[in-house]
Amino acid sequence: MSKKGNKKKGGDDGEREEEEKVMVLEHKCRALQTRLVEEQERGDKAKSAENEIRARVMEMENDLKKEKDKLFCIVSDMTRQYKQMQEELLKQITDLRSTDVEKEEIIKNKEQYIQDMVKDYEYRLKKKDDEISELKRKIEEMSAEFARMLKDTLDKMQERIQLAQWDNDTDPQIMKKIKDIAGMQTHQQN
């Protein structure tokens, strides 16, 4: 009995140990379950945060794509405007250069016209000077011829007066008047 009793006592201890082990294991199991629940909650939170971050990343990528598209549109528009302005400026430059060439040609033509007019004026002036010189020469010839004619006329008149034997009182006065007239005409022509 005593062995039996010992066995019972020992058996109680074993059972107790077993019960304690079970309790410890149950306690560990509950602790592990609690920890599992906490880890699952943490994992769910992490997954939720990850999903939120992914959603934000996707949203940011979409925003970035929209901004890139917007930037591309702006750059394209600015490039188009730049090229258009460049073409307009090149056209203006070309137009101004052609206008400049035309104006230079007009100026050359005007200068040539002025030179031609000056040459023509100088030619006509020289021609008029030559005409004036020729007319002066003719006037001098005619004056000399007229003076010769007057002298011849005077000489003939003197001969006739001497032939007619005029009165001595009247003769010197007439001769003086004729000489005065002849002298005045010769003086006026010079």
C-alpha positions, 0 to 999 in steps of 0.5 A, spaced: 500 500 500 505 504 501 507 503 494 501 504 492 500 510 496 507 512 494 504 511 487 498 515 488 502 521 491 507 520 486 502 520 481 499 526 484 505 529 483 506 527 476 499 529 474 500 536 478 506 536 474 502 534 468 497 539 469 502 545 471 505 543 464 498 543 461 497 550 464 504 553 462 503 550 455 495 553 455 498 559 458 504 559 453 498 557 447 494 563 450 500 568 450 502 565 443 495 566 440 495 573 443 502 574 440 499 571 434 493 576 434 497 582 435 502 580 430 496 579 425 493 586 427 500 589 426 501 585 419 494 588 417 496 595 419 502 594 416 499 591 410 494 597 410 499 602 411 503 598 405 496 599 401 495 606 403 503 607 401 502 604 394 495 608 393 499 614 394 505 612 390 500 610 384 497 617 385 503 620 385 505 617 379 499 619 376 500 626 378 507 625 375 505 623 369 499 628 368 505 633 370 509 630 365 504 630 360 502 638 362 510 639 361 510 636 355 504 640 352 507 646 355 514 645 352 511 643 345 507 649 345 513 654 347 517 650 342 511 651 336 511 659 339 518 660 338 519 656 331 513 661 329 516 667 332 523 665 329 520 664 322 516 671 323 523 674 325 526 671 319 521 673 314 521 680 317 529 680 316 528 677 309 523 683 307 527 688 310 533 686 307 530 686 300 527 693 302 534 695 303 536 692 297 531 696 293 532 702 297 539 702 295 538 700 288 533 706 288 538 711 291 543 708 286 539 710 280 537 717 283 545 718 284 546 716 277 540 721 275 543 726 279 550 725 275 547 725 269 543 731 270 549 735 272 553 732 266 547 735 262 547 741 266 554 742 265 554 740 257 548 745 256 552 750 260 558 749 256 554 749 250 551 756 252 558 759 254 560 757 247 554 760 244 555 766 248 562 766 246 560 765 239 555 771 239 560 776 243 565 774 237 560 776 232 558 782 235 565 784 235 565 782 228 559 786 227 561 792 231 568 792 227 564 792 221 559 797 223 565 801 225 568 800 218 562 802 215 561 808 219 568 810 217 568 809 210 561 813 210 565 818 214 570 818 209 566 818 203 562 824 206 568 828 207 570 827 200 564 829 198 564 835 202 571 837 200 568 836 192 562 840 194 566 846 197 562 847 202 562 854 206 568 854 211 564 856 217 559 850 217 564 845 215 567 844 221 561 843 225 558 838 221 564 834 221 565 835 228 558 832 229 559 826 224 565 824 228 562 825 235 556 820 232 561 815 230 565 815 236 559 814 241 557 808 237 564 805 237 565 807 244 558 803 246 560 797 242 566 796 246 
